[in-house]
Amino acid sequence: MAARLYVIPASHPATTAALMLDFKGIPFKRTDLMPVVSKGVLRTVGFPRVTVPALKIEGEKVQGSREIARALDQIKPDPPLFPADPEKRAAVEDAERFGDEELQHPIRQLLWWGFKHDKENLRGYSAGAKLGVPIGLAIKTGGPLVALSARFNEANDATARAALAALPGLLDRVDAYVADGTIGGEKPNAADFQIATSIGLALTLDDLKPLIEPRPAATLAHRIVPNYPGHTPPILPPAWLPAPPAAA
Ligand SMILES: N[C@@H](CCC(=O)N[C@@H](CS)C(=O)NCC(=O)O)C(=O)O
């Protein structure tokens, strides 16, 4: 089965897609793209939209982490990414939608806020990537790309503060999905892969660690996506950070 996955290094939904391909046992080649440049490349190779993950598989083009989950279940039903029971499937789809539409973006905004303030941090997130230029050069000359990406993602002080204010509520939702068994079960499903990567990426920010580590959400991320690449040392203004959860 010929498969090629287009990613931006350390992108959380792209990591979701890669993990799901691994889970299915589908071998794939990976094309690493630089942010912003990715948009032109994806259009050139014929994808309808400009975001990763984008997957070419069996002659088809599938774009978006949720679309990829469904395509993979069609192409190779075993092991399944969604439960067969309709009620359980609806719960997994709800959690997956939450992960995609509500959880992904605030984490992305905090990351880009961090890169905007110190682009040297990009280095760790690009570890092992084949970008076509040495990473040192990409970082040295990457100021305009970082500025553009931060702008595209609306990563500014106001949105970073809003993301931080929303974070405890978002983490409560993740913990609740773990508590009711929608995610965090013995066999991971599409929502596990969708949510764990956002938490894994968030855990690469030292500022966010104390908010996340005590929670079941962190246990999930460590299990599904250990060794998430990248590290952002403390960078956010401490006054913006919500209080860590009270000890149980
Ligand atoms: N919700 C979509 C989001 C895709 C998305 O926004 N991906 C980002 C990377 S995390 C992207 O491709 N950004 C384009 C860029 O940074 O130039 C999914 O899960 O597939």
The ligand as a MOL file (V3000), in Angstrom:
LIG
                    3D

  0  0  0     0  0            999 V3000
M  V30 BEGIN CTAB
M  V30 COUNTS 20 19 0 0 0
M  V30 BEGIN ATOM
M  V30 1 N -8.0800 20.8610 12.3310 0
M  V30 2 C -7.2210 20.5250 11.2350 0
M  V30 3 C -6.0840 21.4830 11.4280 0
M  V30 4 C -4.9790 21.4670 10.5190 0
M  V30 5 C -4.0090 22.6150 10.7700 0
M  V30 6 O -4.3960 23.7660 11.0610 0
M  V30 7 N -2.7280 22.3180 10.6220 0
M  V30 8 C -1.6950 23.3050 10.7850 0
M  V30 9 C -0.4780 22.7090 11.4570 0
M  V30 10 S -0.8310 22.2160 13.1250 0
M  V30 11 C -1.2630 23.8260 9.4250 0
M  V30 12 O -1.2060 23.0900 8.4570 0
M  V30 13 N -0.9270 25.1230 9.3320 0
M  V30 14 C -0.4540 25.7250 8.1390 0
M  V30 15 C 0.7610 26.5770 8.3880 0
M  V30 16 O 1.2090 26.6800 9.5340 0
M  V30 17 O 1.2600 27.1670 7.4220 0
M  V30 18 C -6.8310 19.0390 11.2830 0
M  V30 19 O -6.9190 18.4390 12.3600 0
M  V30 20 O -6.4380 18.4950 10.2520 0
M  V30 END ATOM
M  V30 BEGIN BOND
M  V30 1 1 1 2
M  V30 2 1 2 3
M  V30 3 1 2 18
M  V30 4 1 3 4
M  V30 5 1 4 5
M  V30 6 2 5 6
M  V30 7 1 5 7
M  V30 8 1 7 8
M  V30 9 1 8 9
M  V30 10 1 8 11
M  V30 11 1 9 10
M  V30 12 2 11 12
M  V30 13 1 11 13
M  V30 14 1 13 14
M  V30 15 1 14 15
M  V30 16 2 15 16
M  V30 17 1 15 17
M  V30 18 2 18 19
M  V30 19 1 18 20
M  V30 END BOND
M  V30 END CTAB
M  END
